[in-house]
Amino acid sequence: MRALGNAEWWKSTHSGGQVDCIEASSVSPGLVSIRDSKYPYAARLHFPTPAWRAFTEALRLETLTRSEAEVPLTPVRG
């Protein structure tokens, strides 16, 4: 894996230049890393590229559903 400090990060074109968004980077073949733009040196999430593509496609097509049993998400600052 390429060093994350040297990674090139990008924001969605839907962010509209906002600071409250996520950034993504292809840190190595087959792996996408995600970080919070407000806390760029905090922990990152890593996903296999096919899983990330499936997720973003589901977002684009608005086919994601939320289970009634899921606990609501609570933002964490830190």
C-alpha positions as CSV (number, residue, x, y, z in Angstrom):
1,M,0.0,0.0,0.0
2,R,1.2,3.4,-0.9
3,A,1.8,5.8,2.1
4,L,-1.4,7.6,2.9
5,G,0.6,10.8,3.4
6,N,1.4,10.8,-0.3
7,A,-2.1,9.8,-1.4
8,E,-4.1,12.0,-3.7
9,W,-7.5,12.7,-2.2
10,W,-10.6,13.8,-4.0
11,K,-14.1,15.0,-3.0
12,S,-17.4,14.3,-4.7
13,T,-18.5,16.8,-7.3
14,H,-21.7,16.9,-5.2
15,S,-19.9,18.4,-2.2
16,G,-20.1,21.8,-3.8
17,G,-16.9,22.9,-2.2
18,Q,-18.3,22.3,1.3
19,V,-15.9,21.3,4.1
20,D,-18.3,18.8,5.7
21,C,-17.7,15.9,3.3
22,I,-15.7,12.8,2.8
23,E,-12.6,12.4,0.6
24,A,-11.6,9.3,-1.2
25,S,-8.2,8.0,-2.4
26,S,-7.1,5.0,-4.4
27,V,-4.1,4.1,-2.2
28,S,-3.3,0.9,-3.9
29,P,-4.7,-1.3,-6.7
30,G,-8.0,-2.7,-5.5
31,L,-8.3,-0.5,-2.4
32,V,-10.2,2.8,-1.8
33,S,-9.6,4.8,1.4
34,I,-12.1,7.2,2.8
35,R,-11.4,10.1,5.3
36,D,-13.3,13.0,6.8
37,S,-12.3,16.3,5.2
38,K,-12.5,18.1,8.5
39,Y,-10.1,15.6,10.2
40,P,-7.7,14.5,7.4
41,Y,-5.2,12.9,9.8
42,A,-7.8,11.0,11.8
43,A,-8.6,7.3,11.2
44,R,-9.5,6.2,7.7
45,L,-11.8,3.5,6.4
46,H,-10.5,1.1,3.7
47,F,-12.7,-0.7,1.2
48,P,-12.0,-3.1,-1.7
49,T,-12.6,-1.2,-4.9
50,P,-15.5,-3.4,-6.1
51,A,-17.4,-2.9,-2.7
52,W,-16.8,0.9,-3.0
53,R,-18.1,0.9,-6.5
54,A,-21.2,-1.1,-5.6
55,F,-21.9,1.3,-2.7
56,T,-21.5,4.5,-4.8
57,E,-23.6,3.0,-7.6
58,A,-26.4,2.1,-5.0
59,L,-26.2,5.7,-3.8
60,R,-26.4,7.0,-7.4
61,L,-29.4,4.8,-8.1
62,E,-31.0,5.5,-4.8
63,T,-31.4,1.8,-4.1
64,L,-30.1,1.7,-0.6
65,T,-32.6,0.9,2.1
66,R,-32.4,1.3,5.9
67,S,-33.6,-1.5,8.1
68,E,-36.1,-0.5,10.8
69,A,-33.9,-2.4,13.3
70,E,-30.9,-0.2,12.7
71,V,-29.8,2.2,15.3
72,P,-29.7,5.8,14.1
73,L,-26.2,7.1,13.4
74,T,-24.8,9.6,15.8
75,P,-22.0,11.9,14.7
76,V,-18.8,11.6,16.6
77,R,-16.5,14.6,16.9
78,G,-12.9,14.2,18.0
